[in-house]
Amino acid sequence: MQNRMGNQPERYSQYKKGIWLYLILLIFEGALRKWFLPGLAGPLLLIREPIVIWLVFVGFNRGWLSNIYVRAIVTISSISFLMTMLVGHQNILTGLYGWRIYLFHVPFIFVVGKVLDRNDVLKMGRFILYVSIPMSVLIMLQFYSPQMAIVNRGVGGDMEGAGFSGALGFFRPSGTFSFTSGFVIYQLLVGCFLFYFLVSNATLPSQQRIKPFLLWIMLGCFLLCIPYSISRTNLFQSILVLAFMMVGTILNKDSKVKTQLFRLVPISIVVLIALALSGLADDSINAFTDRFQTASDVEGGGAGAVSNRYFGGMLDGLVPDNAPFFGYGLGLGTNVGINLAGGRSPFGYELEWNRITNECGMLLGWAIIAIRLIFAASIFKRAYASLRKQKDMLPWMLSIGVLLTFPQGQLGIPTNLGFSVILASLALASFNKSVIVTKSSQGI
């Protein structure tokens, strides 16, 4: 049975609703944990798990998950789980918590990539961008409010606040998320869609466009949130997304897209001048500049900061910290897993590749890292081909989000895991000009 874009069989609509609920919960589950249901902050951490498990079982049952990536990562992680129970920490709950990342969340990417089509991706992109406007207002309110204020309430109603230390007496705001890292990775998703619409909006059918004045408001909010976040990661990823848009526009053979870029430059300059003259960003820019300078001095300047945070950190993580051959066991590099195992971990777990090699050992850990790298590279390769042959900027812009999150994103953190999954799955779905969902459907 064939499904054309916007005309899928009714029985698949429930799967789409499940994916929409996943996205909404990803953005607002922190608000539930901080403000609305603080007494359930612990269980709410796993509120998206039933959706993932349900749709993955659907995917396995319908034969949507027969691709090499799912087979490989499920097989390798299953071996690691077995070793966790035999020679690792042997805590079943901790092991299951770590195993679920590979058993359910990675396959979930391919289920979403089968169920959604390009039209769905654009609908979600518009939703994400519309949410970014009130989110920006909330960020600015949190920036100026004391940590004891209700807008800065921490997980479980913690009166000490959810903000992380920033600079000049200001704290890094968290938005609707439990911690500031959630907001930063959310901004990456916003940036991918925002810069896509900025250069491609005029080429879309009228029902898929965003009104131009709203796009400029969204751009202003996005730019304001860079200093208000007091996050160097937010700045670096924003620069990379902008660079991808510029490169993609140059490589794109569609003259309309190039025309939009030429129009974008002067309007962006006007937006920046307006923001500067308004004084809205004065305090945040001062705080951001101070933190950037202080942290860069510690890490050997701006280049050292980039190297230590990204490239150096990746390579350092390839060698585990005196871990056994099969590692200490799955889940022991996550906060939840550590608490389930008694509250102590034998290794540091801030770097993702270090977490993987210590949990799984060097052999299995390298295999998992290789799968993540190859998958991200395959998305980039397909996106480049789509850009050059079909003049399509959407997969190209989403591919930078995949490259920045999937190979070395901290999948042990539920919010980061959620955004890595969403970015990868939306990138996959963006290739679907029309979707055919059958039992024999294969992944990329």
Residue pairs with C-beta under 8 A, 6 or more apart in sequence:
1 9
1 437
1 438
2 434
2 436
3 9
3 12
3 117
3 434
3 435
3 436
3 437
4 434
4 435
5 117
5 118
5 119
5 432
5 433
5 434
5 435
6 117
6 119
8 16
8 117
8 435
8 437
12 115
12 437
15 55
15 58
15 111
15 115
16 115
16 116
16 120
18 51
18 54
18 55
19 51
19 55
19 112
19 115
19 116
20 124
21 51
22 48
22 51
22 52
22 418
22 422
23 124
23 127
23 128
23 422
25 47
25 48
25 51
26 48
26 415
26 418
26 419
26 422
27 128
27 131
27 176
27 177
27 186
28 176
29 44
29 45
29 47
29 48
29 178
29 415
30 155
30 174
30 175
30 176
30 177
30 178
30 179
30 182
30 415
31 176
32 40
32 44
32 47
33 40
33 41
33 44
33 45
33 155
33 156
33 178
34 41
34 153
34 154
34 155
34 156
34 157
34 162
34 178
35 150
35 153
35 157
37 44
38 153
38 155
38 156
38 157
39 156
39 157
41 155
41 156
41 157
42 156
45 336
45 414
46 414
48 414
48 418
49 100
49 104
52 104
52 105
52 108
53 104
55 108
55 111
55 112
55 115
56 65
56 104
56 107
56 108
56 111
58 64
58 111
59 65
59 107
59 108
59 110
59 111
59 114
60 107
62 437
62 439
62 441
63 439
63 440
63 441
64 110
64 111
64 114
64 437
64 441
64 443
65 107
65 110
65 111
65 443
66 442
66 443
67 110
67 442
67 443
67 444
68 443
69 106
69 110
69 371
69 374
69 375
69 443
69 444
70 106
70 107
70 110
70 443
72 367
72 371
73 102
73 106
73 368
73 371
74 102
74 103
74 106
74 107
76 102
76 360
76 364
76 367
76 368
76 371
77 99
77 101
77 102
77 103
77 330
77 360
77 368
78 99
78 103
79 364
80 99
80 326
80 327
80 330
80 359
80 360
80 361
80 364
81 95
81 96
81 98
81 99
81 330
83 326
83 327
83 329
83 361
83 364
84 90
84 95
84 98
84 99
84 326
84 327
84 329
84 330
84 331
85 92
85 95
87 324
87 326
88 95
88 324
88 326
88 327
88 328
88 329
88 330
88 332
89 95
89 328
89 329
89 332
89 341
90 329
91 329
91 331
91 340
91 341
91 342
93 340
94 329
94 330
94 331
94 332
94 337
94 338
94 340
94 341
95 329
95 330
95 331
96 331
97 330
97 331
97 334
97 336
97 337
97 340
98 329
98 330
98 331
98 332
98 333
98 334
98 337
98 359
98 412
99 330
99 331
101 411
101 412
101 417
102 368
105 411
105 417
105 421
106 421
108 421
108 425
109 421
109 424
109 425
109 428
110 425
110 428
110 443
111 425
112 421
112 422
112 425
112 426
112 428
112 429
113 425
113 428
113 429
113 432
113 443
113 444
114 435
114 437
114 441
114 443
115 429
115 435
115 437
116 425
116 426
116 429
116 432
116 435
117 429
117 432
117 433
117 434
117 435
118 394
118 429
118 430
118 431
118 432
118 433
119 208
120 429
121 394
121 398
121 426
121 429
121 430
122 204
122 208
122 394
124 426
125 193
125 196
125 197
125 426
126 193
126 197
126 208
126 210
128 189
128 190
128 193
129 190
129 193
129 194
129 197
129 210
129 218
130 214
132 190
132 194
132 218
132 221
132 222
133 214
133 217
133 218
133 221
135 175
135 176
135 183
135 186
135 221
136 221
136 222
136 224
136 225
136 228
138 151
138 173
138 175
138 176
139 173
139 175
139 183
139 225
139 228
139 229
140 224
140 228
140 280
140 284
141 151
142 151
142 152
142 163
142 171
142 173
142 174
142 175
143 170
143 171
143 173
143 228
143 283
143 284
144 283
145 151
145 152
146 152
146 161
147 160
147 161
147 163
147 171
148 159
148 160
148 161
149 161
152 161
152 162
152 163
152 171
152 173
152 174
153 159
153 161
153 162
154 160
154 161
154 162
155 162
155 178
155 179
161 171
162 174
162 178
162 179
162 180
163 171
163 172
163 173
163 174
163 180
164 171
164 172
164 174
164 179
164 180
165 171
165 172
166 172
166 230
166 287
166 291
167 230
167 287
167 288
167 290
167 291
167 294
168 283
168 286
168 287
168 290
170 230
170 283
170 284
170 287
171 230
172 180
172 229
172 230
172 231
173 180
173 183
173 228
173 229
174 180
174 182
174 183
175 182
175 183
175 186
176 183
177 183
177 186
177 415
178 415
179 415
180 229
180 231
181 410
181 413
181 415
181 416
182 415
182 416
182 419
183 229
184 229
184 231
184 233
184 234
184 237
185 405
185 409
185 415
185 416
185 419
185 420
186 419
187 222
187 225
187 229
187 234
187 237
187 238
188 237
188 241
188 401
188 404
188 405
188 419
188 423
189 401
189 419
189 422
189 423
190 218
190 222
191 222
191 237
191 238
191 241
191 242
192 241
192 397
192 398
192 400
192 401
192 423
193 397
194 215
194 218
194 219
194 222
195 241
195 242
195 244
195 245
195 397
196 245
196 393
196 394
196 397
196 398
197 209
197 210
197 215
198 215
198 219
198 245
198 260
198 264
199 245
199 248
199 249
199 257
199 260
199 261
199 264
199 393
200 257
200 260
200 393
200 394
201 209
201 210
201 212
201 215
201 260
202 209
202 256
202 259
202 260
203 254
203 256
203 257
203 260
210 218
216 267
216 271
219 268
219 271
220 271
220 274
220 275
222 238
223 271
223 272
223 275
224 275
224 280
224 281
224 284
225 234
226 234
226 235
226 238
226 288
227 281
227 284
227 285
227 287
227 288
228 281
228 284
228 288
229 288
230 284
230 287
230 288
230 291
232 291
232 292
232 295
232 305
232 309
233 309
235 288
235 292
236 306
236 309
236 310
237 404
240 400
240 404
241 397
241 400
241 401
244 396
244 397
244 399
244 400
245 261
245 393
245 397
246 261
248 387
248 393
248 396
248 397
249 257
249 258
249 260
249 261
249 393
250 258
251 384
251 387
251 388
252 258
252 387
252 391
252 393
253 388
253 391
254 391
257 391
257 393
275 281
292 302
295 305
296 302
296 304
296 305
299 305
299 308
299 309
300 308
310 408
313 351
313 353
313 408
314 351
314 353
314 407
314 408
316 351
316 353
316 354
317 351
317 352
317 353
317 354
317 355
317 356
317 357
317 408
318 353
318 357
318 362
318 366
318 369
319 357
319 362
320 327
320 347
320 354
320 357
320 358
320 361
320 362
320 365
321 346
321 347
321 348
321 354
321 358
323 347
323 357
323 358
323 361
323 362
324 361
325 361
325 362
325 363
326 360
326 361
326 363
326 364
327 357
327 358
327 359
327 360
327 361
327 364
327 365
328 345
328 346
328 347
328 358
328 359
329 359
330 337
330 359
330 360
331 337
331 340
331 341
331 359
332 338
332 341
332 345
332 346
332 347
332 358
332 359
333 345
333 347
333 349
333 354
333 355
333 356
333 358
333 359
333 412
334 349
334 355
334 412
334 413
335 412
335 413
337 412
338 344
338 345
346 358
347 354
347 355
347 358
348 354
349 355
349 358
349 412
352 408
352 409
352 410
352 411
352 412
353 365
353 369
353 408
355 410
355 412
356 365
356 368
356 369
357 365
357 366
357 369
358 365
359 365
360 368
369 407
372 406
372 407
372 408
373 407
375 406
375 424
376 402
376 403
376 406
376 407
376 424
378 444
379 395
379 399
379 402
379 403
379 406
379 424
379 427
379 428
379 444
380 399
380 402
380 403
382 395
382 431
382 444
383 395
383 396
383 398
383 399
383 427
384 396
384 399
386 392
386 395
386 396
386 431
387 393
387 395
387 396
392 430
394 430
395 427
395 430
395 431
398 423
398 426
398 427
398 430
399 427
401 423
401 427
402 423
402 424
402 427
405 416
405 419
405 420
405 423
405 424
406 420
406 423
406 424
409 416
409 417
409 419
409 420
410 416
410 417
411 417
411 420
428 443
428 444
